[in-house]
Amino acid sequence: MSIHSDCGKEIRWVHRDDEPDRWHPPLEFDHQGYVIVDDVVIYTNIYKRHDCDPDDIKAWLDLKRNQAMAKGIDVEDIDAKEERIIAKEQQRDLYWAEALRVECPVCEAEVGQRCYNMSLWKKGIEEHTKNPHPKRLMDSWKADREE
C-alpha cells in the first residue's frame, strides 16, 4: 500500500497481467465481495481504479497544512513518512465513522460506542482500541449492501 500524493488516499500499485513489466493505474479499496476463480468461491477485497475527488484533494492539502503549522514547518517539508502517518489517521477516522454505525460482535460495544481492548477487558480494565475490530467494520459494510 502507498499513499496517493495528491489526495492522501491509500492506493495499491499492481502489475498488469497481460504485460507484467507494466503497471495498472493506481487502485483503491472499494468493498469486499465474492470472486469465482476456477469454480472456487473466494471472499476477498475488491478494488477499483483510483480517481482523485477534488474535495479529497482540498481536504488532504488542508490536513497537511494544519499538520505543518502545528509542527512549525513548511508544508513542503512534510516527508513521505509523515504523509503516511497523516493518511493513516485520516483513514482511521473514516473506519471509525463506518464502524460506529453497528454494534461490535467482538466486544459488544453498542452503536456509537468505540470498541474495547479485549486483553484489558478480561482484566477488568475498560480501555478503547485504537482501531475498530475488523469484524465490526465488515458487519457495517455488509449492512450497507443489504440496505
C-alpha positions as CSV (number, residue, x, y, z in Angstrom):
1,M,0.0,0.0,0.0
2,S,1.1,3.5,-0.6
3,I,-0.5,7.0,-0.2
4,H,-1.6,9.0,-3.2
5,S,0.4,12.2,-3.0
6,D,-2.5,14.4,-4.3
7,C,-5.4,13.3,-2.1
8,G,-3.9,11.1,0.7
9,K,-6.0,8.1,-0.1
10,E,-4.5,4.6,0.3
11,I,-3.8,3.1,-3.1
12,R,-2.2,-0.1,-4.5
13,W,0.1,-0.5,-7.5
14,V,-0.2,-3.8,-9.3
15,H,1.4,-5.2,-12.4
16,R,-0.8,-5.8,-15.4
17,D,-1.5,-9.5,-16.2
18,D,-1.1,-9.0,-20.0
19,E,2.2,-7.1,-19.7
20,P,3.9,-7.9,-16.4
21,D,6.5,-5.2,-16.9
22,R,3.8,-2.5,-16.9
23,W,1.6,-1.2,-14.1
24,H,-2.1,-0.7,-13.8
25,P,-3.2,2.8,-12.9
26,P,-3.5,3.1,-9.1
27,L,-6.3,1.1,-7.4
28,E,-8.2,1.9,-4.3
29,F,-10.2,-0.4,-2.0
30,D,-13.9,-0.4,-3.0
31,H,-15.6,-3.2,-0.9
32,Q,-15.4,-6.9,-0.1
33,G,-17.1,-9.5,-2.2
34,Y,-17.1,-12.9,-3.7
35,V,-14.9,-13.8,-6.7
36,I,-15.1,-17.0,-8.6
37,V,-11.7,-18.5,-9.6
38,D,-11.6,-21.9,-11.3
39,D,-15.0,-22.8,-9.9
40,V,-13.9,-21.9,-6.3
41,V,-15.5,-19.0,-4.5
42,I,-13.2,-16.7,-2.6
43,Y,-14.3,-13.8,-0.3
44,T,-11.8,-11.0,-0.9
45,N,-11.2,-7.3,-1.2
46,I,-12.4,-5.6,-4.3
47,Y,-10.5,-2.7,-5.8
48,K,-11.4,0.0,-8.3
49,R,-9.4,2.4,-10.3
50,H,-8.4,5.4,-8.2
51,D,-9.5,8.9,-9.4
52,C,-8.9,11.8,-7.0
53,D,-12.0,13.6,-5.8
54,P,-11.4,17.4,-5.8
55,D,-12.9,17.6,-2.3
56,D,-10.4,14.9,-1.1
57,I,-7.5,16.9,-2.7
58,K,-8.6,20.0,-0.8
59,A,-9.1,18.2,2.5
60,W,-5.7,16.5,2.1
61,L,-4.0,19.8,1.5
62,D,-5.8,21.4,4.4
63,L,-4.8,18.5,6.7
64,K,-1.2,18.7,5.6
65,R,-1.2,22.5,6.1
66,N,-2.6,22.1,9.6
67,Q,-0.1,19.5,10.5
68,A,2.8,21.7,9.2
69,M,1.5,24.7,11.1
70,A,1.3,22.6,14.3
71,K,4.9,21.5,13.8
72,G,6.1,24.9,12.8
73,I,7.4,23.8,9.4
74,D,6.5,24.4,5.8
75,V,4.1,22.1,4.0
76,E,6.8,21.1,1.6
77,D,8.9,19.9,4.5
78,I,6.4,17.1,5.4
79,D,8.2,13.9,4.3
80,A,6.7,10.7,2.9
81,K,6.7,9.0,6.4
82,E,4.7,11.9,7.9
83,E,2.3,11.8,5.0
84,R,1.7,8.1,5.7
85,I,1.0,8.9,9.3
86,I,-1.4,11.7,8.4
87,A,-3.2,9.5,5.9
88,K,-3.5,6.6,8.4
89,E,-5.1,8.9,10.9
90,Q,-7.5,10.1,8.2
91,Q,-8.3,6.5,7.2
92,R,-8.7,5.5,10.9
93,D,-11.3,8.3,11.3
94,L,-13.2,7.1,8.3
95,Y,-13.2,3.5,9.6
96,W,-14.5,4.6,13.0
97,A,-17.3,6.6,11.4
98,E,-18.3,3.5,9.5
99,A,-17.9,1.0,12.4
100,L,-19.8,3.1,14.9
101,R,-23.0,2.6,12.9
102,V,-23.3,-1.1,14.1
103,E,-22.8,-3.0,17.3
104,C,-19.5,-4.8,17.7
105,P,-19.8,-8.6,17.6
106,V,-16.4,-9.0,19.3
107,C,-16.6,-6.7,22.4
108,E,-20.3,-6.0,22.3
109,A,-19.8,-2.2,22.2
110,E,-23.0,-0.5,21.3
111,V,-23.8,1.6,18.3
112,G,-21.9,4.8,18.6
113,Q,-19.5,3.4,21.2
114,R,-15.8,2.6,20.4
115,C,-14.6,-0.9,20.7
116,Y,-12.9,-2.2,23.8
117,N,-9.4,-3.7,24.1
118,M,-10.3,-7.4,24.9
119,S,-7.0,-8.2,26.5
120,L,-7.5,-5.5,29.1
121,W,-11.3,-6.1,29.3
122,K,-10.5,-9.6,30.6
123,K,-8.5,-8.0,33.4
124,G,-11.4,-5.7,34.3
125,I,-9.9,-2.6,32.6
126,E,-12.2,-0.7,30.2
127,E,-9.9,0.8,27.5
128,H,-10.9,1.6,23.9
129,T,-9.0,0.3,21.0
130,K,-7.1,2.5,18.5
131,N,-8.9,0.9,15.6
132,P,-12.4,-0.7,15.3
133,H,-12.5,-4.5,15.4
134,P,-12.2,-5.8,11.8
135,K,-15.4,-7.9,12.2
136,R,-17.4,-4.8,13.2
137,L,-16.1,-3.0,10.2
138,M,-17.1,-5.9,7.9
139,D,-20.5,-6.1,9.5
140,S,-21.0,-2.4,8.8
141,W,-20.0,-2.8,5.1
142,K,-22.4,-5.8,4.9
143,A,-25.2,-3.7,6.3
144,D,-24.6,-1.2,3.6
145,R,-25.0,-3.8,0.9
146,E,-28.2,-5.2,2.5
147,E,-29.9,-1.7,2.5
